[in-house]
Every structure is written in structure tokens, then in C-alpha cells.
């Protein structure tokens, strides 16, 4: 009895201790969640780690700790959390966690397991653009390899042990963003990553006053973030990104988050003045990372505004002559995915460079390029390859086409700070156009006869006709397609059912596509010879034989194909002989020929109720070779034949 009481007392004490432990953990979890919801990922990480180290774990904790690492580019730590989430709480893994897990595995170079995670992502979401891209670009690593090796890199001479990124061209120099100013007090540090806030800096890398790095514009930098920037060609107008900060005060959204906004400043008497936020900014979402078109009439930017496909998309907005702006337009789902598209830059040749983790890449953010020439938004979005792209985040790519030089930033290993700028020289231009030659022949499916004047069209995935041609006197055609995207090649002509083939994205190797069209109807009546309607060669027999010759089997097969195509068709096989031999023998021989033909077709699957056969001997000669007439062997052969007369 005492033993039972003792055990009961131990259980009660243990339960009481567990309750105290759980209450303390719940307070920590609540505090960590508050930080997480405020995008204060750095303190959230510290608290989540403490909770995890004490043995408390849940799917929600692993998700939020993994995300906190992920959004701070700590992909190895994020991968560990996502791995535990997938293994321990599979029922609570939503598609985006499979996707982020796959991304973190890429950053570790584990492409095999990354593909496994992506396949789980595909199974969990069928219509996601990232899933479609992965399925259609299974050899994306091969494509990236083909685009690699085109740049020579060297570290930016002005990197520091802090973060440097967001380079942009300005007169003879470069503007960039950095948190190198360590004079800020802790209360002015970002709780996202516990780093000092970013300011804009300038260096004249191409002038005599090199090695001089200074803050850019006394009135531009505030005690919050200033980052990505772009200036007009004349250098008198600046667009830049800043936290939602106005008149000395910062503004939070309904969740307490300070969003990003784009501001415009004008250079007046050497001073940046008239600093105003753009009219399509909003306190409820971020608008950031400005870029200008070559003609300076369009501003590109990244945002999570309503209408965004993913976490952030690339938008464009027209700049009117009076300085006002049009309505922002999303660049569409060919460029934007359900993940992150950000940091746009448009070159003088209208090539859009951006960073994305939604398009297939090497890990983290990769730099991609697509042509915006002639206003098109549906061209190839190409990963520009190594060494610009790596397993980590690669972003804020800018490029001068006249010198083939540029800059970008990365948090890859080997840098001085958390993010470093790298200078680049392009040695081999990126090829974004892909023209593939398609050739072939259009034929009748049953007779194999070439179809002259048939139309062959190229139709895109939106069912819009891109190009068409017609077959020549030999039934041949030639056309060129854009192999950067999927296309339908369709052959058609009057009296036939159209036929088409879908071509996925591919390389530019020429391809042969032959089309075999089926007749849409058989225009015939009772008593017509099907063989003539189908333009078949005559079915001939050897002298004194009734078996079907090998050269005639193909023609009989065409009749069979027609009967399979038209199930209501019934025919009568009429067989004939030449005039040599007795009339009675020839009548019997022709009957055997008719029966031989009918039996052949029955053996191939045609119902016997649809077939009749009759021999006519030498009663229906088609030439002068009657009894006693002198004829050549070829002339006699013309009478040894079968016909296929339509009964119904």
C-alpha cells in the first residue's frame, strides 16, 4: 500500500513540474511568435532555439524557426529545421515548406535530395508555376551549365567586414548600400537580422578620386534602411528604396511592420532635394528596388502589392512627361512565380535581369535574364549560370553592355562580410533567342500519298497562331519556331482531320515531323471502288495463284485501315483472272482470290459480316487480252486483280 502511495506521489510531483515547465515554455513561445509576426527574426531565432534546446518541439515551432533562418539566408540551419518538420510532422507539411526545403538542400549542394523534395512539392500542388517549371525543365542543371563560364569575377575593392550590396551606376562611379556605419546605437539596429541599418554610399571607381568611399547625399540617409537605387542618365533624378519613413518618423502597417517604399529625389545645386515617395507606395505592402528602362519612360520595381503571384513580383509603371506615373502592371506569370522575384535591372538592350528563387536555380536567389525587347514578356527566362550564380543568394545584378562589365552581390563563402559586391567582365554573351528549324512531309494516313498545298501552322500555348506555311509539290514544308517555349505544330487540309504535335522547350537542333492525316469522311456511294477513292495501287495476283502477294499486302492494309476508321463501311471484294486457261477454271480461281482477300481482312480484325467476296473469272477484262489474243505478260497481269466495291 505504501509503495502505491509513493508512486502516486512521484507521479503528482512530476505532473506538477511538467505543468510549470509547460507554462514557462508557453510564455517563451508566445514571445517568440510575437517577434516572428513582427518580422523580428533574429530575436525570434534566439528564443525558438532556447525552447528547442529544452526539449519542447512542435510543427509550428519548426516551421517558424526554419523560416526565420531561411529569410536570413542561413540555409544550412533552415534545412535542418525543415528536415525535422518533414520527418516528424509529415501531415502538417504544406507545399511551400517542401519548396523551401528543396531550396535549402540546393544551397548545400544536395541536388538529389532537393529533387526528391521538389517531387513532394509537385505532388502536393499541381498548378503551381514552380512545379510546372520544374517538370518542364528536368535538365535545368544541364541548362545552367550551358550558360556558365561566361563571366570573370573579382571582389569589389571597397567591400568591408560588413554588408555591401545593391550596386548601381552613377556618373563615373558606383552607388551601393552598406551597414558599415557602426556608430548606430543598438536601438537603431534591425530586428530582422540584428544588423545596423543600411545607408547609401558612393565611390568614384573610374575617376582620379578613387579609394574615397563616402555616404551618398546628406539628406538621403536616415536612421532606418536605404538601399537599392537608380539614377536617370543625366544623373539629376534618383530613385531609391527606404523604409516607410517620412518627416523624421517611421510608419508601421496594421501588423506593426515598417514596409519598404520607393522615393524620388532631384539634384538641385548639388544637393538632393524634393525627396518624395512615389504615389503607388502603400503602408500595407512594400514597393522596392527601382530600375529604369533604356528610354527612362518606364520604372520597374519589386512588390508584394495586391495582384502579386508570390512573395514578391516584378512590376512596371510608366513615367509620364510631367513626372506623374501610370498604373503599376505585373509582368506576368512567365517572369513571376509563387516565390520571390526581386532586384530588377534593365540593360541598354532591354534585357531584364532579376533575382529569383522560384525559377530553377542552384540554390537561394539566382540571377536570371529575359528579353523585354518589343514589349514581349513571354520569352525565355534564363539562369545566367556560374560563376555569378552560386549555392547561396546572388542578387542586385547590374550590367553595362557597351563595356560588358558590371557588378552584383552575393553572400557566398569567401567574402569579407555577410554580403559582398563582385565586379564582373562578360566574356561570352548570353544567348536568349532560340530558333529551331522544323521540316517534314504531310501525307494521307491510309494511302501514304503526299498532300500538296496542306497548311502547317505554329500555334502557341495560348492558342494563338504564330506562323503558317503550305506544303510544296512533294508534300514537304519548312518552318522555324521559338524553342524557348512550348509550341503546337498543326497540319491541316480540306477533307482531312487536322493533326498536331506539341513541342516542349528544347535546344535549337533541327527536328523532322511528318504528319499522316486521316480523311474526315469517305465521299462514296454504292458501287464505287474504294481502292480508287483511296488512290490505292491495284491488288495484283501472280499467274495461277490466289494468295495475296507481298507487294499487295500494304494496299490491303490501307483498305483495312479505312474500314477501321469508318465502322459502318461494308465492301464486296471482286476478284478477276486473265484469259489464259479454261473459263471454268478461271472462275474457280477468281473465287479463291476473292475468298483469300476476305479471309486476310478477317484475320486482321474486320468482322466477316462487313465483307463479301465474288470471283468473276475472265468475264470483266479491262483490256483486249481475251482468248486467243496476243498480249504481253504485263498486259495479262493487269486483269489479275481485286476490287473493293462499296456496298454500304
C-alpha positions as CSV (number, residue, x, y, z in Angstrom):
1,X,0.0,0.0,0.0
2,X,2.8,2.4,0.9
3,X,4.6,1.6,-2.3
4,X,1.5,2.6,-4.3
5,X,1.1,5.8,-2.4
6,X,4.8,6.6,-3.0
7,X,4.5,6.0,-6.8
8,X,1.3,8.1,-6.9
9,X,3.1,11.0,-5.1
10,X,6.0,10.8,-7.5
11,X,3.6,11.0,-10.5
12,X,1.8,14.0,-9.0
13,X,5.1,15.9,-8.4
14,X,6.2,15.0,-11.9
15,X,3.0,16.3,-13.4
16,X,3.2,19.5,-11.4
17,X,6.8,20.1,-12.5
18,X,5.8,19.4,-16.1
19,X,3.0,22.0,-15.9
20,X,5.4,24.6,-14.6
21,X,7.8,23.7,-17.4
22,X,5.0,23.9,-20.0
23,X,3.8,27.3,-18.7
24,X,7.3,28.7,-18.9
25,X,7.7,27.4,-22.4
26,X,4.3,28.8,-23.5
27,X,5.4,32.2,-22.4
28,X,8.6,31.9,-24.4
29,X,6.7,30.5,-27.4
30,X,4.3,33.5,-27.2
31,X,7.2,36.0,-27.1
32,X,9.0,34.2,-30.0
33,X,5.8,34.2,-32.0
34,X,5.3,37.9,-31.4
35,X,8.8,38.6,-32.7
36,X,8.2,36.3,-35.7
37,X,5.0,38.1,-36.6
38,X,6.8,41.4,-36.4
39,X,9.5,40.1,-38.8
40,X,11.9,40.4,-35.9
41,X,13.5,37.1,-37.0
42,X,16.8,37.5,-35.1
43,X,15.3,37.6,-31.6
44,X,12.8,35.0,-32.6
45,X,15.6,32.7,-33.6
46,X,17.2,33.1,-30.2
47,X,14.0,32.3,-28.3
48,X,13.0,29.4,-30.5
49,X,16.5,27.8,-30.1
50,X,16.2,28.1,-26.3
51,X,12.8,26.4,-26.4
52,X,14.1,23.7,-28.7
53,X,17.2,23.1,-26.6
54,X,14.9,22.5,-23.6
55,X,13.2,19.6,-25.4
56,X,10.0,21.4,-26.5
57,X,9.1,20.9,-30.2
58,X,6.1,21.3,-32.4
59,X,5.4,21.6,-36.1
60,X,4.7,25.3,-35.7
61,X,8.0,25.9,-33.9
62,X,10.0,24.1,-36.6
63,X,8.2,26.0,-39.4
64,X,8.8,29.4,-37.8
65,X,12.4,28.7,-36.8
66,X,13.1,27.3,-40.3
67,X,11.6,30.3,-41.9
68,X,13.5,32.7,-39.6
69,X,16.7,31.1,-40.7
70,X,15.6,31.0,-44.4
71,X,14.8,34.7,-44.6
72,X,18.2,35.5,-43.1
73,X,19.9,33.3,-45.7
74,X,21.0,30.8,-43.1
75,X,20.2,27.9,-45.3
76,X,22.1,25.1,-43.5
77,X,20.2,25.8,-40.3
78,X,16.9,26.2,-42.1
79,X,17.5,22.9,-43.9
80,X,17.9,21.2,-40.5
81,X,14.6,22.5,-39.3
82,X,12.7,21.7,-42.4
83,X,14.2,18.2,-42.4
84,X,12.9,17.6,-38.9
85,X,9.5,19.1,-39.9
86,X,9.2,16.7,-42.9
87,X,10.3,13.7,-40.9
88,X,8.4,14.3,-37.6
89,X,5.2,16.1,-38.8
90,X,4.6,15.0,-42.4
91,X,0.8,15.6,-42.0
92,X,1.4,19.2,-41.3
93,X,3.8,20.0,-44.1
94,X,2.2,22.3,-46.6
95,X,3.6,22.7,-50.2
96,X,5.7,25.8,-49.5
97,X,7.7,24.0,-46.9
98,X,8.7,21.3,-49.3
99,X,9.7,24.0,-51.7
100,X,11.9,25.9,-49.2
101,X,13.4,22.6,-48.0
102,X,14.3,21.8,-51.6
103,X,15.9,25.3,-51.9
104,X,18.0,24.9,-48.8
105,X,19.2,21.5,-50.0
106,X,20.3,23.1,-53.2
107,X,22.3,25.6,-51.2
108,X,24.1,22.7,-49.6
109,X,24.8,21.1,-53.0
110,X,22.5,18.2,-52.3
111,X,20.6,18.3,-55.6
112,X,19.5,14.6,-55.4
113,X,17.5,15.1,-52.2
114,X,16.5,18.6,-53.4
115,X,14.8,16.9,-56.4
116,X,13.1,14.5,-54.1
117,X,11.7,17.4,-52.0
118,X,10.6,19.1,-55.2
119,X,8.7,16.0,-56.3
120,X,6.9,16.0,-53.0
121,X,6.2,19.7,-53.6
122,X,4.8,18.8,-57.1
123,X,2.6,16.0,-55.6
124,X,1.2,18.5,-53.0
125,X,0.4,21.2,-55.6
126,X,-0.4,20.6,-59.2
127,X,-1.0,24.0,-60.7
128,X,1.9,25.9,-59.1
129,X,4.1,27.6,-61.6
130,X,7.2,26.4,-59.8
131,X,6.0,22.8,-60.1
132,X,5.3,23.3,-63.8
133,X,8.7,24.8,-64.4
134,X,10.5,22.0,-62.6
135,X,8.6,19.3,-64.5
136,X,9.3,21.0,-67.9
137,X,12.9,21.7,-67.1
138,X,14.1,18.5,-65.5
139,X,17.5,19.1,-67.0
140,X,17.8,22.6,-65.5
141,X,21.3,21.8,-64.1
142,X,22.4,21.0,-67.7
143,X,20.9,24.2,-69.0
144,X,22.6,26.2,-66.2
145,X,25.9,24.5,-67.0
146,X,25.5,25.5,-70.7
147,X,25.1,29.2,-69.6
148,X,28.0,29.0,-67.2
149,X,31.6,30.2,-67.6
150,X,30.7,33.4,-69.3
151,X,32.0,35.8,-66.7
152,X,35.2,36.7,-65.0
153,X,34.8,37.9,-61.4
154,X,36.8,39.7,-58.8
155,X,35.8,41.2,-55.4
156,X,34.8,44.8,-55.3
157,X,37.7,46.8,-54.0
158,X,35.5,48.6,-51.4
159,X,34.0,45.7,-49.6
160,X,34.3,45.7,-45.8
161,X,33.6,43.2,-42.9
162,X,30.0,44.4,-43.0
163,X,27.4,44.0,-45.8
164,X,27.8,45.7,-49.2
165,X,25.2,45.1,-51.9
166,X,22.8,46.9,-54.3
167,X,25.5,48.5,-56.7
168,X,24.2,50.9,-59.2
169,X,26.0,53.1,-61.8
170,X,26.3,56.8,-61.1
171,X,28.3,59.1,-63.4
172,X,32.0,57.8,-63.1
173,X,31.3,55.8,-60.0
174,X,29.0,53.4,-58.2
175,X,26.4,53.8,-55.5
176,X,25.9,50.9,-53.1
177,X,24.2,50.1,-49.8
178,X,26.0,49.1,-46.7
179,X,25.6,48.7,-42.9
180,X,29.3,49.6,-42.4
181,X,28.5,52.6,-40.2
182,X,28.9,51.1,-36.7
183,X,28.1,54.3,-34.9
184,X,24.4,53.4,-34.6
185,X,23.2,52.6,-31.2
186,X,21.6,49.1,-30.6
187,X,18.1,50.6,-30.6
188,X,18.7,51.6,-34.3
189,X,19.5,48.0,-35.3
190,X,17.2,46.0,-37.5
191,X,15.5,43.2,-35.6
192,X,15.2,41.2,-38.8
193,X,18.9,40.2,-38.7
194,X,20.3,42.2,-35.7
195,X,22.5,44.2,-38.2
196,X,22.9,48.0,-38.3
197,X,20.5,49.8,-40.7
198,X,21.7,50.3,-44.3
199,X,22.8,53.6,-45.8
200,X,23.7,54.6,-49.3
201,X,27.4,55.1,-50.2
202,X,29.3,56.3,-53.2
203,X,32.7,55.6,-54.7
204,X,34.3,57.0,-57.9
205,X,35.7,53.8,-59.2
206,X,36.5,55.3,-62.6
207,X,37.9,58.7,-61.7
208,X,41.1,60.1,-60.2
209,X,39.5,60.3,-56.7
210,X,39.3,56.6,-56.2
211,X,39.6,54.9,-52.8
212,X,37.2,57.5,-51.4
213,X,34.0,56.0,-50.0
214,X,31.5,58.4,-48.6
215,X,27.9,58.5,-47.7
216,X,25.8,59.5,-50.6
217,X,23.7,62.6,-50.0
218,X,23.4,64.2,-46.6
219,X,19.6,64.3,-46.7
220,X,19.1,60.8,-48.2
221,X,20.2,58.6,-45.4
222,X,18.0,58.2,-42.3
223,X,18.2,56.0,-39.1
224,X,16.4,53.2,-41.0
225,X,17.2,51.4,-44.2
226,X,18.2,53.0,-47.5
227,X,19.2,50.5,-50.2
228,X,18.7,49.8,-53.9
229,X,18.9,52.9,-56.2
230,X,19.0,54.0,-59.8
231,X,19.6,57.4,-61.4
232,X,18.5,58.8,-64.7
233,X,21.1,59.1,-67.5
234,X,21.7,62.8,-66.8
235,X,22.3,62.0,-63.1
236,X,19.7,64.5,-61.9
237,X,17.0,62.2,-60.6
238,X,17.4,59.4,-58.1
239,X,15.0,56.6,-57.3
240,X,15.9,54.7,-54.1
241,X,14.4,52.3,-51.5
242,X,13.8,53.3,-48.0
243,X,11.8,52.1,-45.0
244,X,8.5,53.8,-44.6
245,X,10.0,56.9,-43.0
246,X,8.7,60.4,-43.5
247,X,9.3,63.7,-41.8
248,X,11.5,62.1,-39.2
249,X,9.0,59.4,-38.3
250,X,8.7,55.8,-39.3
251,X,5.3,54.3,-40.2
252,X,4.1,50.8,-39.4
253,X,1.4,48.8,-41.0
254,X,-1.5,47.1,-39.2
255,X,0.8,44.3,-38.1
256,X,3.4,46.7,-36.8
257,X,5.8,46.1,-39.8
258,X,7.7,49.0,-41.3
259,X,7.3,48.4,-45.0
260,X,9.7,49.5,-47.9
261,X,8.9,52.3,-50.2
262,X,10.5,53.9,-53.3
263,X,11.4,57.6,-53.1
264,X,12.4,60.0,-55.8
265,X,14.9,62.9,-55.3
266,X,16.1,65.7,-57.5
267,X,19.6,67.1,-57.7
268,X,19.3,70.9,-57.2
269,X,22.5,72.9,-56.9
270,X,24.5,69.8,-56.0
271,X,22.0,68.8,-53.2
272,X,19.5,66.0,-53.3
273,X,16.2,67.8,-52.7
274,X,12.4,67.4,-53.2
275,X,12.6,63.9,-51.7
276,X,9.1,62.4,-52.2
277,X,7.7,58.9,-52.0
278,X,6.0,57.5,-55.2
279,X,2.2,57.7,-55.4
280,X,1.7,53.9,-55.7
281,X,3.5,53.2,-52.4
282,X,1.3,51.9,-49.6
283,X,1.7,51.5,-45.9
284,X,0.2,47.9,-46.2
285,X,2.8,46.4,-48.6
286,X,6.3,47.0,-49.8
287,X,7.4,48.7,-53.0
288,X,11.2,48.5,-53.6
289,X,14.3,48.1,-55.8
290,X,13.7,50.6,-58.6
291,X,15.1,50.1,-62.2
292,X,14.7,52.2,-65.3
293,X,14.1,51.3,-68.9
294,X,16.7,52.4,-71.5
295,X,14.4,55.3,-72.6
296,X,13.8,56.3,-69.0
297,X,10.0,56.1,-69.6
298,X,9.3,53.0,-67.5
299,X,10.1,52.2,-63.9
300,X,10.5,48.6,-62.9
301,X,10.3,47.5,-59.2
302,X,9.5,44.6,-56.9
303,X,6.5,44.5,-54.7
304,X,4.1,42.3,-52.8
305,X,1.1,44.5,-53.6
306,X,-2.3,43.0,-54.4
307,X,-2.1,41.0,-57.7
308,X,1.3,39.5,-56.8
309,X,1.7,35.8,-57.7
310,X,4.2,35.0,-54.9
311,X,6.1,36.6,-52.0
312,X,7.2,39.4,-54.3
313,X,6.8,40.1,-58.1
314,X,8.4,42.4,-60.7
315,X,6.1,45.2,-61.8
316,X,6.4,48.1,-64.2
317,X,4.9,51.5,-64.3
318,X,5.0,54.2,-67.0
319,X,6.6,57.6,-66.2
320,X,4.7,60.4,-67.8
321,X,6.3,63.5,-69.3
322,X,5.1,65.6,-66.4
323,X,6.7,63.3,-63.9
324,X,3.5,61.6,-62.9
325,X,3.0,57.8,-63.0
326,X,0.6,55.4,-64.7
327,X,-0.8,52.3,-63.1
328,X,1.6,49.5,-61.9
329,X,1.4,46.4,-64.1
330,X,2.5,42.9,-63.1
331,X,5.0,41.4,-65.6
332,X,3.0,38.2,-65.7
333,X,3.5,34.6,-64.8
334,X,6.2,33.8,-67.3
335,X,8.5,36.1,-65.3
336,X,6.9,36.0,-61.9
337,X,6.4,32.8,-59.8
338,X,4.8,31.9,-56.5
339,X,8.1,32.5,-54.8
340,X,10.5,35.6,-54.8
341,X,11.3,37.7,-57.9
342,X,13.1,40.8,-56.9
343,X,16.0,43.2,-57.6
344,X,15.2,44.1,-61.2
345,X,17.7,45.8,-63.6
346,X,17.1,46.6,-67.2
347,X,20.1,47.0,-69.5
348,X,20.5,49.3,-72.5
349,X,19.5,46.4,-74.8
350,X,16.2,45.9,-72.8
351,X,17.4,42.7,-71.1
352,X,15.7,42.4,-67.7
353,X,18.0,40.9,-65.0
354,X,16.4,39.9,-61.7
355,X,16.9,37.6,-58.8
356,X,14.5,34.7,-58.1
357,X,14.2,31.5,-56.1
358,X,11.1,30.5,-58.0
359,X,12.7,29.6,-61.3
360,X,15.0,26.5,-61.3
361,X,18.4,27.5,-59.9
362,X,21.5,26.5,-57.9
363,X,20.1,27.5,-54.5
364,X,18.9,30.6,-52.7
365,X,18.4,33.5,-55.0
366,X,19.9,33.2,-58.5
367,X,20.2,35.9,-61.2
368,X,18.0,35.3,-64.3
369,X,17.7,37.2,-67.6
370,X,14.9,37.7,-70.1
371,X,14.5,40.0,-73.1
372,X,11.9,42.8,-72.9
373,X,12.5,43.9,-76.5
374,X,9.4,44.9,-78.4
375,X,7.4,44.7,-75.2
376,X,7.4,40.9,-75.0
377,X,7.0,39.3,-71.6
378,X,6.8,35.6,-72.7
379,X,10.4,34.9,-73.8
380,X,13.0,32.6,-72.2
381,X,13.8,33.3,-68.5
382,X,17.4,32.1,-68.4
383,X,19.6,31.3,-65.4
384,X,22.8,33.2,-66.3
385,X,24.9,30.4,-64.7
386,X,28.0,30.2,-62.7
387,X,30.2,31.9,-61.5
388,X,27.7,34.7,-61.0
389,X,25.2,32.2,-59.5
390,X,26.1,30.0,-56.6
391,X,24.5,27.8,-54.0
392,X,23.8,30.9,-51.9
393,X,22.0,34.2,-52.6
394,X,23.1,36.1,-55.7
395,X,21.4,39.4,-56.4
396,X,21.4,43.1,-57.4
397,X,23.0,42.4,-60.8
398,X,23.8,45.5,-62.9
399,X,25.5,45.5,-66.3
400,X,26.9,47.9,-69.0
401,X,26.6,46.4,-72.5
402,X,29.0,48.8,-74.1
403,X,31.9,47.7,-71.8
404,X,30.5,44.2,-70.9
405,X,31.2,45.0,-67.3
406,X,29.0,45.1,-64.2
407,X,28.5,44.2,-60.6
408,X,26.4,42.0,-58.4
409,X,26.2,41.0,-54.7
410,X,26.3,37.6,-53.0
411,X,26.5,36.1,-49.5
412,X,28.6,33.2,-50.8
413,X,31.5,31.8,-48.8
414,X,34.9,33.6,-49.0
415,X,33.6,37.1,-48.8
416,X,34.6,39.8,-46.3
417,X,31.2,40.5,-44.9
418,X,27.7,39.0,-44.8
419,X,27.1,40.3,-48.3
420,X,29.8,41.3,-50.7
421,X,29.9,43.1,-54.1
422,X,31.7,41.5,-57.0
423,X,32.9,43.1,-60.2
424,X,32.4,41.1,-63.4
425,X,33.5,41.0,-67.0
426,X,31.3,39.2,-69.6
427,X,33.5,37.2,-72.0
428,X,30.7,35.3,-73.8
429,X,27.3,37.0,-74.4
430,X,24.2,35.3,-73.1
431,X,22.0,33.9,-75.9
432,X,18.3,34.4,-75.2
433,X,16.9,33.7,-78.7
434,X,16.3,30.1,-79.7
435,X,15.3,29.4,-83.3
436,X,14.6,25.8,-84.3
437,X,14.0,24.6,-87.8
438,X,11.2,22.1,-88.3
439,X,10.8,20.2,-91.5
440,X,8.6,17.3,-92.7
441,X,6.1,15.8,-95.1
442,X,2.3,15.7,-94.9
443,X,0.7,12.5,-96.2
444,X,-2.6,10.7,-96.4
445,X,-2.6,8.3,-93.5
446,X,-4.2,5.4,-95.5
447,X,-2.7,5.8,-98.9
448,X,0.6,7.5,-97.9
449,X,0.1,9.8,-100.8
450,X,1.7,13.3,-100.3
451,X,-0.7,16.1,-99.7
452,X,0.2,19.1,-101.8
453,X,-0.9,22.6,-100.5
454,X,-1.6,21.4,-97.0
455,X,-1.3,24.1,-94.3
456,X,1.2,23.7,-91.5
457,X,0.8,26.2,-88.6
458,X,2.7,27.1,-85.5
459,X,0.4,27.8,-82.5
460,X,1.5,28.9,-79.1
461,X,0.2,27.7,-75.7
462,X,-2.4,30.4,-75.7
463,X,-3.8,29.0,-79.0
464,X,-2.7,32.0,-81.0
465,X,-1.3,31.4,-84.5
466,X,2.4,32.5,-84.8
467,X,3.3,31.4,-88.3
468,X,2.0,29.2,-91.1
469,X,3.2,27.7,-94.4
470,X,2.0,25.3,-97.1
471,X,3.5,22.1,-98.4
472,X,5.2,22.1,-101.8
473,X,4.7,19.8,-104.8
474,X,6.4,17.0,-102.9
475,X,4.2,17.5,-99.7
476,X,7.2,19.0,-97.8
477,X,7.3,22.0,-95.5
478,X,9.8,24.0,-93.6
479,X,9.3,26.4,-90.7
480,X,11.1,28.0,-87.7
481,X,9.8,28.1,-84.1
482,X,10.9,29.8,-80.9
483,X,12.2,26.8,-78.9
484,X,12.4,28.8,-75.7
485,X,8.7,28.0,-75.2
486,X,6.2,25.3,-75.9
487,X,4.6,25.3,-79.4
488,X,2.0,23.2,-81.3
489,X,2.7,22.4,-84.9
490,X,-0.5,21.6,-86.7
491,X,-1.1,20.2,-90.2
492,X,-4.4,20.5,-92.0
493,X,-6.0,20.5,-95.4
494,X,-9.6,20.3,-96.8
495,X,-11.2,16.9,-96.4
496,X,-8.9,15.7,-93.7
497,X,-8.9,15.8,-89.9
498,X,-6.1,18.2,-88.6
499,X,-3.2,16.6,-86.8
500,X,-0.8,18.3,-84.4
501,X,2.3,17.7,-82.3
502,X,3.3,19.6,-79.1
503,X,7.0,20.6,-78.8
504,X,8.3,21.4,-75.4
505,X,11.1,23.9,-74.7
506,X,14.3,22.5,-76.3
507,X,17.6,23.3,-77.9
508,X,17.9,24.6,-81.4
509,X,18.7,21.3,-83.1
510,X,16.6,20.8,-86.3
511,X,13.7,18.4,-86.0
512,X,11.7,16.4,-88.5
513,X,7.9,16.0,-88.0
514,X,5.9,14.0,-90.6
515,X,2.2,14.2,-90.5
516,X,-0.2,11.5,-91.6
517,X,-3.7,12.9,-92.0
518,X,-7.0,10.9,-91.9
519,X,-9.9,11.8,-94.2
520,X,-12.8,13.3,-92.3
521,X,-15.3,11.5,-94.4
522,X,-15.4,9.0,-97.3
523,X,-17.4,10.6,-100.1
524,X,-18.6,7.5,-101.9
525,X,-21.8,5.7,-102.9
526,X,-23.0,2.2,-103.6
527,X,-20.9,0.5,-106.3
528,X,-17.9,2.8,-106.0
529,X,-14.4,1.2,-105.9
530,X,-12.9,2.1,-102.5
531,X,-9.4,1.4,-103.9
532,X,-9.8,4.2,-106.4
533,X,-11.3,6.6,-103.8
534,X,-8.3,5.9,-101.6
535,X,-5.9,6.1,-104.6
536,X,-4.6,2.7,-103.8
537,X,-2.3,0.7,-106.1
538,X,-4.1,-2.2,-107.7
539,X,-4.1,-5.6,-105.9
540,X,-2.5,-8.0,-108.3
541,X,-2.0,-11.8,-108.2
542,X,0.6,-14.0,-109.7
543,X,-0.3,-16.2,-112.7
544,X,-2.3,-19.2,-111.5
545,X,-2.1,-18.1,-107.8
546,X,-4.6,-16.9,-105.3
547,X,-2.5,-15.9,-102.3
548,X,-2.0,-12.1,-101.7
549,X,1.4,-11.0,-102.9
550,X,3.7,-9.2,-100.5
551,X,3.6,-6.1,-102.6
552,X,-0.2,-6.0,-102.4
553,X,-0.4,-6.6,-98.6
554,X,0.3,-2.9,-97.9
555,X,-2.6,-1.9,-100.2
556,X,-5.0,-4.3,-98.5
557,X,-3.8,-2.9,-95.1
558,X,-4.9,0.5,-96.3
559,X,-8.4,-0.8,-97.0
560,X,-8.4,-2.4,-93.5
561,X,-7.4,1.0,-92.0
562,X,-10.3,2.7,-93.8
563,X,-12.8,0.1,-92.5
564,X,-11.4,0.6,-89.0
565,X,-11.8,4.3,-89.4
566,X,-15.4,4.1,-90.7
567,X,-17.1,1.2,-88.8
568,X,-20.3,1.4,-91.0
569,X,-18.4,0.7,-94.2
570,X,-19.2,-2.7,-95.9
571,X,-17.5,-3.8,-99.0
572,X,-17.5,-6.6,-101.6
573,X,-14.2,-8.0,-102.9
574,X,-14.5,-8.6,-106.7
575,X,-11.6,-10.7,-108.0
576,X,-10.6,-11.4,-111.6
577,X,-8.3,-13.5,-113.7
578,X,-6.7,-13.1,-117.1
579,X,-8.0,-15.0,-120.2
580,X,-5.4,-17.8,-120.2
581,X,-6.8,-21.2,-119.2
582,X,-10.3,-22.6,-119.2
583,X,-13.1,-20.3,-118.4
584,X,-14.5,-22.6,-115.7
585,X,-11.0,-22.9,-114.1
586,X,-10.6,-19.2,-114.1
587,X,-14.0,-18.7,-112.5
588,X,-13.0,-21.0,-109.6
589,X,-9.5,-19.4,-109.4
590,X,-11.0,-15.9,-109.1
591,X,-13.4,-17.1,-106.4
592,X,-10.4,-18.4,-104.4
593,X,-8.7,-15.0,-104.9
594,X,-11.8,-13.2,-103.5
595,X,-12.0,-15.6,-100.6
596,X,-8.3,-15.3,-99.9
597,X,-8.6,-11.5,-99.7
598,X,-11.7,-11.6,-97.5
599,X,-10.0,-14.1,-95.1
600,X,-6.9,-12.0,-94.9
601,X,-9.0,-9.0,-93.8
602,X,-11.0,-11.1,-91.3
603,X,-7.7,-12.3,-89.8
604,X,-6.7,-8.7,-89.3
605,X,-9.8,-8.0,-87.3
606,X,-12.5,-6.9,-89.8
607,X,-15.9,-8.6,-89.0
608,X,-16.9,-11.1,-91.6
609,X,-20.5,-9.6,-91.7
610,X,-18.9,-6.5,-93.3
611,X,-17.3,-8.4,-96.1
612,X,-18.4,-10.3,-99.2
613,X,-16.3,-11.8,-102.0
614,X,-17.1,-12.9,-105.5
615,X,-15.0,-14.2,-108.4
616,X,-15.7,-13.2,-111.9
617,X,-13.1,-15.2,-113.7
618,X,-12.2,-13.6,-117.1
619,X,-15.6,-12.1,-117.7
620,X,-14.5,-8.5,-116.9
621,X,-11.3,-7.9,-118.7
622,X,-10.0,-4.4,-118.7
623,X,-8.1,-4.6,-122.0
624,X,-8.1,-6.5,-125.3
625,X,-6.4,-9.6,-123.9
626,X,-9.3,-12.1,-124.5
627,X,-9.0,-15.7,-125.5
628,X,-6.5,-16.1,-128.4
629,X,-5.3,-12.5,-128.3
630,X,-1.5,-11.9,-128.3
631,X,-0.6,-9.9,-125.2
632,X,2.5,-9.4,-123.1
633,X,2.9,-10.7,-119.6
634,X,2.4,-7.2,-118.2
635,X,-0.9,-6.8,-120.1
636,X,-2.2,-10.1,-118.8
637,X,-1.2,-9.1,-115.2
638,X,-3.5,-6.0,-115.4
639,X,-6.5,-8.4,-115.5
640,X,-5.4,-10.4,-112.4
641,X,-6.8,-8.0,-109.8
642,X,-9.2,-7.4,-106.9
643,X,-11.6,-4.5,-106.5
644,X,-13.2,-3.3,-103.3
645,X,-16.8,-2.3,-104.1
646,X,-18.7,-0.3,-101.5
647,X,-22.0,-2.0,-100.5
648,X,-22.9,0.3,-97.6
